Amino acid sequence: MQDDDWDIPSDIQPQPSDYSFDVRRALSAVVGLRSVIPADAFTADILGTERAGHGVVIRDRGIVLTVGYLITEASEVWVTLDDGRTLAAHPIGYDQETGFGLVQILSREELPALDLGRSEAASPSASVIAAGAGGLTSAVAAQVVARQEFAGYWEYVLEDAIFTAPAHPFWGGTGLIDENGDLIGIGSLQLEQTLRGGETMPLNMYVPTDLLRPILDDMLQMGQANRPPRPWLGLYATEVDDRVVIAGVAGQGPAAEANVREGDIVMTVGDREVTGLAQLFRSIWSLGAAGVEVPLTVNRDGEPVDLTVMSGDRNRYLKGPSLH
């Protein structure tokens, strides 16, 4: 998956002599990943039918950890190894709460793998490597710049996300490697931080691998974590001037069925006032498991409107993997 268009500038590439572990071997566990999604898939319009990024081998029998949006509803998955070979693979698990995805390489290969480290130990200023497929020229010598909550518009909250800089330019599924050579995060997003003077600095957001430990065996065996699914509404929300505004709804999702509309300002969930994006989602999730009724009051064109959304299980709207 190496592409000369996004080679990392040499001055921010990791220098192997600066680390106590075998950097080249660790980077060889990072693979390229490409997936094909059916045109009629639920996520095709939003995420596309061809997706590309990275993953990290976490077990020598070909188990690859990546970010879930790369493989959601995939009918084909291809993994490119450090030596340039491209192998067929199969999506085996996707966890909606964390955003992790798991892939199994279908051919029997003895591959270098990274151990899961302790992401909780990666405090701000810690030195890390943000690694994409392709070795040193596709890796960034970075630092952790923040640990804080992150709320995503697609009904997603991380309590303690890892933010790093300089940013990797092709971040999806990249591996975050700590000073011991262990994997402590998987790349999810690129964001911008506003600095003094109005300048902006791009950051990467990583999902901590500490969140994977409790659910890894379940994902390998069942394809998902063994816990009740959260209620999902199928809405996209954003914060505008301290208000939570509906930016869109998923076609044929629960919110669309309940007549939630783009531009609605969410005022309450039940009797709870909505004060922010993360608080909106937590208020919904606190009502029970998927299938629970979610009472919303929205401001629509200056008037309060009461709505009841019959929540769903997001996974039920998605095409499941089929092994060919």
N, C-alpha and C positions, 0 to 999 in steps of 0.2 A: 504493500500500500504506500510505499515511498513515492513522493511526488516532489520534483524539483521546485515546484511553485511554492512549497511551504517548508523548505529546508530551514532549520533554525539558524539564526546568525551565529557565527562561530564564537563570538564573545560571551554568549549566554548558554552555550552548550556545556554540559558537565565535563570536567577534566578528571579522568580516572585516577590520577595521582592524588586528588583531593579527598578520596574516600577510602575507608578501611576494608571495603568489600569489593568483589570483582564486578565492576560496573558493567562491563561488556556482557558478562554472562547474565546479570540481572536484566539488562535491556533485551536480551534475546528471548526472554519469556513474554515480552509484549508483542502481540500479533496484530496484523491488519484484519479487519472484519468488514464484509460486505453482505447485505441481505436484499432479497427481493420479496416484495409484498404484493398480494393480489390487488387488482384495481378496485374490487368491491369491498375491500377490508374497511373496517370502521375508522381506522386511523390513516387511511391512504391519503385523504384530502389534506390532512393537517401535517403529517410527517413524511408524505411522499411514498412512492412505490419502490424506490431504490435508495438505500441508506448505506452510508459508509462511515467507518470509524475504527476503533481499536478495541482490544480486549487483553486480558492478562491470564496466562496459564497459571492456575493455582493448584493443580494436581497433575502429576506427571503422566497420568493416563488420558490427558487431553481435555480436562475440564477448564473452560475459559470463562472468566468473570468479565462482564461488560456492563454498560449502562442499558437499561431495559428498552428504551425507546428505539434502539437500533434493531432489535429483534422482535418487537411486538408484532404479532400476526404474520411473521415471516414464513414463506413457503420454501425459500432457499436461503441457506447461509453458507458463506465461503470464508475460510480463514487462510490468511497468507502468513507463512512462517518467516522467521528471521533469515532462512537460507533462500527465500524466494519462492518456495513451493506453495501452491494454493490447494487446499484440501476442503472437501465437503464437510459440513458440520450440521448440527441439528439443535434448535432451541429446546432446552429442557426445563427452564424455569424463569419466571418473571415475578418479582414481588412489587406490588403497587405501592406499598407504604414506603419502602426505601428507594425504589427505583433500580434495584439491581436486576441484571439478567444473567442467566447461565447458558452456556453453549457446550455441547459435546462434539469434539472432532470425531468423525466416524471411522477413520482408519486408525489402526493401532500404531501409535508413535510414542517413542520415549522422548519426552520434551522437557527442557528446563522449566522449572516452576518456581514461583515466588511464594514464600510463606506469608501468612497473614500476620502483620505486626499489630502493635497497640496504637491505634490512631488517637486514643485519648491523650497519649503522651506528646503529641505534636502540637506544642504550644506556639503562640506567635513568636516569630524570629527563628523558628527551627528551620534548618536547611533540609531541603527535599529535592527530589528529581521528579519532574512531570514528564512522563515517558510515553511517546507514541511509537508505533511500529517503524522500524528502520534504523535502530541503533542510536549512536551518539548524535548523528546529524538530525535526528527527530526527537531529541530530548532537550529539556530546559532545566538548568540549574536554578532552582527557585527557592523562595522562602514562604513559610506560612505567615500571612499578614493579619489574619483574623480567624476566630472561632465564634460563630454566632448563628442565631436562628435564621432560617431562610424559608420563605413562603413562596410557592410557585402558583401561577394563575390557574393551573390545571388541577386544583384540589390536592395540593402537595405541601407538606411541611416537614422540614428537618430541624430538630431542636439545636443541633450543634454541628453545622456544616463547616467544612474546612475551605478557607479562601487563600489562594496563593498568587504570587507575582514573582517575576514576569509571567505573563499569560502564555500558555501554549496556544498557537494559532488554530490548531485542529484538535479540539479538546475531547470530543465525545468518546468515552471509553478509555481514555488514557489512564495509565497507572501512576499513582503517587507513591514514590518509594522513599522510605525514611533513611536515616543515617546508618542503619543496620543492614540495609539491603532488603527490607521487608515491605510488603504492600500494605499501605494504610488508607488508600482512597481510590475511588474510580471517578474519572472526570464526567461531569454532567453538563455544565454550562460555562459560557463566558459572559461576564458582567462588566460593568464600568463603575469605578469609584470616582466621585468628584473630589478633586483636590482644591486646596486654597488657590484662589486666583481663577477658578472656573475650569481649569484643565481637568482632563479625565485620564484615569489609568485603568487599562483592562486587567481583570482578575479572572482566574478560573475558580469555579466552585466544585469541590469534591465531596462525594458521599463517603463518610467514614466506614472502613471495613469492619470496625467494631460492631456495626449494625448487622453484619452478615453472620457472625458467629452463631447467634442463637437460632438462626433459621436455615443455615446451610444444609444440614442433613435433610430437613423437610423439603427444601427446594430440589435436592438431588433425587429424593424418593417420590415426591408427589407433584413436583413442578411449581409449588407455591408454599408459603408458610402455613403452618397448621394453627390458624387463628381465624375467628369470624371476620369476614370482609367488612370493611368500613362502608357506611352508606355513601353512595356516589350520586351526584346530581347531574353531571354532564354540563357544567357551566364553566366559563372562563371569566375570572374576575380580576380586577386591578384596583389599586388605591389611587384616587385622584383627589387632591386637596382634602386629605383626611377622611374621605368617604370611600366606601367600597362599591365599585360600579361594575355591572355586568358588561363585559366586553364582547361576549358572544355565548352561544350555546351549541352543544354537540347535536348534530342532526339526529333525530329519532331517539335522543336521550331523555332521561326523566325530566330535566328542566324544560326542554322544548315541549314535551307532552303537557306540562303544567302551565304553559304560556308565560314562562319567564322570558323576558325580552332584553335584547341589547339596549343599554342605556338605563335600565332599572338601577336605582340606588338601593342597596340592601340596608334596611333599617334595623330589623330584628330577626332572630331565629327563635321562634317561640316567644318567651318573655325576656330573652337576652338581647340587649342592645349590641349591635355590631360596631366594633371600634377599630377593626383592622382585618387584614386578609387572613393572617394566621388564626386570629380569634374567630373569624367566620367559620373557617373549616373545622376548628376544634369544637365549636358549638354544635355544628352538624353531627360530627362524629360522636359527641357525648350523648346523643339521643338513643343510640343503640346500634345494632348491626345493620348491614344492608337489607333493605326492605322496609325499614321504618319510615313512617310519614314525617316529613320535615316541613313545619309551618314557617313560612317566610312572610314578612311584611316589607314591601318595597315602596320607594317613592317613584312614581311614574308620572312624568309631566306635572310635577308639583302636587300630586294627590297620592295618599296612601292606598296601596292595593294589597289585600291579603291573598296569599297563594299557599297551596299545599302540594308539595312535591313528594311523590311516592319514589323514594330512593331505590337505587338498584345496586347490584354487584357489577363493578366495571368489567370484570373478566367475562361476564356472560354476554357482553356486547362484542367481544373480540373473537376472531378466528383462532382456534387452537392449533398447535403445531401438529403436522402430520408427517410421519416418518416414511420416506420413500425408499 
